[in-house]
Amino acid sequence: MYVDKGNYLVLDDLLKYGVYIVHTDKDFGDAKTYDKENMKKILGIKNKTVVSGHQIHGTNIELIKNTDNLYFEKTDGFITNLNNVALFTKYADCLPIFFYDKKNKIIGVVHSGWKGTFENIGIHAMNLLISDYNSQKEDIIIAFGIGISCKNYEVGEEFYEKFKNKFSSEIIETSFLHEKNKIYFDNQKFNYLNFVENLIPAENIIANEFCTFDDQRFFSHRRDNTNLARNGALIFFGDKLSI
């Protein structure tokens, strides 16, 4: 469950593991222009090094094994086992997907708009955990961040056919809603079903019912139309937030 702390929200499900997932909202400001040092001060994580990147709705995921580079071009995801690093990404309707390997103490996050979802960026992250960090699927916990809900995500027939031609009918039938000659896409449900189909235990997946479009606390590209501001999302180990 995400708990509102004023100008950011914290997912309390992983706190028992010492893992913090934080979502900022409008009151925190535009994530594209954050002063990172001020952000760390507000969150009480001044000893963390923030790693971020230029997101392009692609599938590139960086494995952060040191802090020599803190900013990556053309990158939509990060994975690390470093305790002194906070992984930072930006959203305004797209879906953040967080990863935690509870046995090997690995964290990760990907930015999964429809393009990333179509290109299986979440599954790509899962496979990197397995291949590069020796993770086992039963040890991987997945938590969805806050994105747009199905009822506000209208798509076209071409969009629907594109997904239908690539993924199983079980996923498609559940994650697309046909109503009054319109089609709606449930990005969170799609990713949930895709992870389950790829053998992540359903009980290891944490979903939520927030919606960036409905909830005025968050920036929404679809609702605000020309507003290009972004919400921020972070995952990191261990510090006690200033809450």
C-alpha positions as CSV (number, residue, x, y, z in Angstrom):
1,M,0.0,0.0,0.0
2,Y,1.2,3.5,-0.8
3,V,1.1,5.8,2.2
4,D,0.7,9.6,1.5
5,K,3.4,11.6,3.3
6,G,2.5,15.0,2.1
7,N,4.3,15.7,-1.1
8,Y,5.4,12.1,-1.7
9,L,4.1,8.6,-1.2
10,V,5.9,5.6,0.3
11,L,5.2,1.9,-0.5
12,D,5.1,0.2,2.9
13,D,5.0,-3.4,1.6
14,L,8.8,-3.6,1.3
15,L,9.8,-1.7,4.3
16,K,10.3,-4.9,6.3
17,Y,13.1,-5.7,3.9
18,G,14.7,-2.3,4.3
19,V,13.6,-1.3,0.8
20,Y,12.0,2.1,0.1
21,I,9.9,2.9,-2.9
22,V,9.0,6.6,-3.1
23,H,6.7,8.5,-5.5
24,T,6.7,12.3,-5.6
25,D,3.7,14.4,-6.6
26,K,3.0,17.9,-7.9
27,D,3.7,19.5,-4.5
28,F,7.3,18.1,-4.7
29,G,7.7,19.8,-8.1
30,D,8.6,18.7,-11.6
31,A,10.9,15.7,-11.5
32,K,12.7,16.9,-14.7
33,T,14.1,19.9,-12.8
34,Y,14.7,18.6,-9.3
35,D,17.7,19.8,-7.4
36,K,18.9,16.3,-6.5
37,E,20.7,17.5,-3.3
38,N,17.5,19.2,-2.1
39,M,15.5,16.1,-3.0
40,K,17.8,13.9,-1.0
41,K,17.6,16.4,1.9
42,I,13.8,16.3,1.9
43,L,13.7,12.5,1.8
44,G,16.5,12.1,4.4
45,I,18.8,10.2,2.1
46,K,21.8,12.7,1.9
47,N,24.2,9.8,1.9
48,K,22.8,8.3,-1.3
49,T,24.1,8.7,-4.8
50,V,21.2,9.3,-7.2
51,V,21.4,7.5,-10.6
52,S,19.1,8.6,-13.4
53,G,18.9,8.8,-17.1
54,H,17.3,10.1,-20.3
55,Q,14.3,8.0,-20.9
56,I,13.2,7.3,-24.5
57,H,10.6,4.5,-24.1
58,G,13.2,2.0,-25.1
59,T,14.4,-1.2,-23.4
60,N,18.0,-0.4,-22.4
61,I,18.6,-1.2,-18.7
62,E,21.9,-0.3,-17.0
63,L,23.5,-2.5,-14.4
64,I,24.9,-0.1,-11.8
65,K,28.0,-1.7,-10.3
66,N,29.8,1.5,-9.3
67,T,29.0,5.2,-9.1
68,D,31.5,6.3,-11.8
69,N,28.6,7.4,-14.0
70,L,25.4,8.9,-12.5
71,Y,23.5,9.8,-15.7
72,F,22.8,7.5,-18.7
73,E,21.5,8.5,-22.1
74,K,18.8,6.5,-23.8
75,T,18.1,4.4,-20.7
76,D,14.7,3.3,-19.3
77,G,15.8,1.1,-16.4
78,F,18.4,0.4,-13.7
79,I,19.4,-2.6,-11.5
80,T,21.9,-2.5,-8.6
81,N,23.0,-4.2,-5.5
82,L,24.7,-1.1,-4.1
83,N,23.4,0.2,-0.7
84,N,24.6,3.7,-1.4
85,V,22.6,4.3,-4.6
86,A,19.1,5.5,-5.2
87,L,17.6,4.7,-8.6
88,F,15.5,7.6,-9.9
89,T,13.0,7.7,-12.8
90,K,10.3,10.0,-14.1
91,Y,6.7,9.5,-15.1
92,A,3.5,11.2,-16.2
93,D,1.0,8.3,-16.9
94,C,3.6,5.6,-17.8
95,L,4.1,2.7,-15.4
96,P,7.1,2.4,-13.0
97,I,7.9,-1.2,-12.3
98,F,10.1,-1.9,-9.3
99,F,12.1,-5.1,-8.6
100,Y,13.5,-6.6,-5.4
101,D,15.4,-9.9,-5.1
102,K,14.9,-10.6,-1.4
103,K,17.6,-13.3,-1.3
104,N,20.4,-11.6,-3.1
105,K,19.4,-8.0,-2.1
106,I,19.1,-6.5,-5.6
107,I,16.9,-3.6,-6.5
108,G,15.7,-2.3,-9.9
109,V,13.2,-0.1,-11.7
110,V,12.0,0.3,-15.3
111,H,9.9,2.9,-17.0
112,S,7.2,1.0,-18.9
113,G,4.9,3.1,-21.0
114,W,3.0,1.2,-23.7
115,K,6.1,1.0,-25.9
116,G,8.2,-0.4,-23.1
117,T,5.4,-2.8,-22.2
118,F,5.1,-3.9,-25.8
119,E,8.9,-4.5,-26.0
120,N,8.8,-6.5,-22.7
121,I,11.1,-4.2,-20.7
122,G,9.8,-5.7,-17.5
123,I,10.6,-9.3,-18.6
124,H,14.0,-8.0,-19.8
125,A,14.7,-6.7,-16.3
126,M,13.6,-10.0,-14.8
127,N,16.0,-11.9,-17.2
128,L,18.9,-9.6,-16.3
129,L,18.3,-10.3,-12.6
130,I,18.5,-14.0,-13.4
131,S,21.5,-13.9,-15.8
132,D,23.6,-11.3,-14.1
133,Y,22.7,-11.6,-10.4
134,N,21.7,-15.3,-10.2
135,S,18.2,-14.4,-9.0
136,Q,15.5,-17.0,-8.8
137,K,12.0,-16.2,-9.8
138,E,10.5,-17.2,-6.5
139,D,12.7,-14.6,-4.8
140,I,11.8,-11.7,-7.0
141,I,9.2,-9.3,-5.7
142,I,7.7,-6.9,-8.2
143,A,5.8,-3.7,-7.2
144,F,4.0,-1.5,-9.7
145,G,4.2,2.3,-9.3
146,I,1.5,4.8,-10.0
147,G,0.4,5.2,-13.6
148,I,-2.7,5.8,-15.6
149,S,-5.7,3.4,-15.0
150,C,-7.5,1.4,-17.7
151,K,-10.7,3.6,-17.8
152,N,-8.6,6.6,-18.8
153,Y,-6.3,4.9,-21.2
154,E,-8.3,4.8,-24.5
155,V,-6.4,3.3,-27.4
156,G,-7.1,2.6,-31.1
157,E,-7.8,-0.6,-33.0
158,E,-4.3,-0.6,-34.5
159,F,-2.8,-0.4,-31.0
160,Y,-5.0,-3.4,-29.9
161,E,-4.1,-5.5,-33.0
162,K,-0.4,-4.8,-32.5
163,F,-0.5,-6.3,-29.0
164,K,-3.0,-9.1,-30.0
165,N,-0.5,-10.3,-32.7
166,K,2.3,-10.6,-30.2
167,F,1.0,-11.8,-26.9
168,S,-1.2,-14.6,-25.6
169,S,-5.0,-14.4,-25.9
170,E,-5.3,-14.9,-22.1
171,I,-3.3,-11.7,-21.5
172,I,-5.0,-9.7,-24.2
173,E,-8.6,-10.6,-23.2
174,T,-8.0,-9.5,-19.6
175,S,-5.9,-6.4,-20.1
176,F,-8.0,-4.8,-22.9
177,L,-11.5,-3.5,-22.3
178,H,-14.0,-3.1,-25.2
179,E,-16.8,-0.8,-24.2
180,K,-19.2,1.3,-26.3
181,N,-17.1,1.0,-29.5
182,K,-14.0,2.1,-27.6
183,I,-10.9,0.2,-26.5
184,Y,-9.1,0.7,-23.2
185,F,-5.7,-0.6,-22.2
186,D,-4.8,-1.7,-18.6
187,N,-1.0,-1.4,-18.6
188,Q,-0.7,-2.6,-15.0
189,K,-2.9,-5.6,-15.5
190,F,-1.0,-6.5,-18.7
191,N,2.3,-6.4,-17.0
192,Y,0.9,-8.4,-14.0
193,L,-0.3,-11.2,-16.3
194,N,2.9,-11.1,-18.4
195,F,5.0,-11.7,-15.2
196,V,2.7,-14.5,-14.1
197,E,2.9,-16.1,-17.5
198,N,6.7,-15.9,-17.2
199,L,6.5,-17.7,-13.9
200,I,6.8,-14.9,-11.3
201,P,4.6,-16.1,-8.4
202,A,1.4,-14.0,-8.3
203,E,1.8,-13.5,-4.6
204,N,5.1,-11.8,-5.3
205,I,3.5,-9.0,-7.3
206,I,2.2,-5.8,-5.6
207,A,-0.4,-3.9,-7.5
208,N,-2.3,-0.7,-6.7
209,E,-5.4,1.3,-7.7
210,F,-4.0,4.8,-8.0
211,C,-4.4,6.7,-11.3
212,T,-2.3,9.6,-12.4
213,F,-5.2,10.9,-14.6
214,D,-7.9,10.8,-11.9
215,D,-5.7,11.9,-8.9
216,Q,-5.0,15.6,-9.2
217,R,-2.0,15.1,-6.9
218,F,0.0,13.8,-9.9
219,F,1.1,15.1,-13.2
220,S,-0.7,13.4,-16.1
221,H,0.2,13.8,-19.7
222,R,-3.2,12.8,-21.0
223,R,-5.2,14.9,-18.6
224,D,-3.0,18.0,-18.7
225,N,-2.4,17.6,-22.5
226,T,0.5,20.0,-23.0
227,N,1.9,19.8,-19.5
228,L,5.2,18.1,-19.8
229,A,6.0,17.9,-16.1
230,R,6.8,14.6,-14.5
231,N,6.4,12.8,-11.2
232,G,9.5,11.2,-9.7
233,A,10.0,7.7,-8.5
234,L,12.9,6.2,-6.5
235,I,13.9,2.9,-5.0
236,F,16.8,2.5,-2.5
237,F,18.0,0.5,0.5
238,G,17.7,1.2,4.1
239,D,17.6,4.8,5.2
240,K,14.9,6.0,7.5
241,L,13.0,8.7,5.6
242,S,12.3,12.0,7.3
243,I,8.6,11.2,7.8
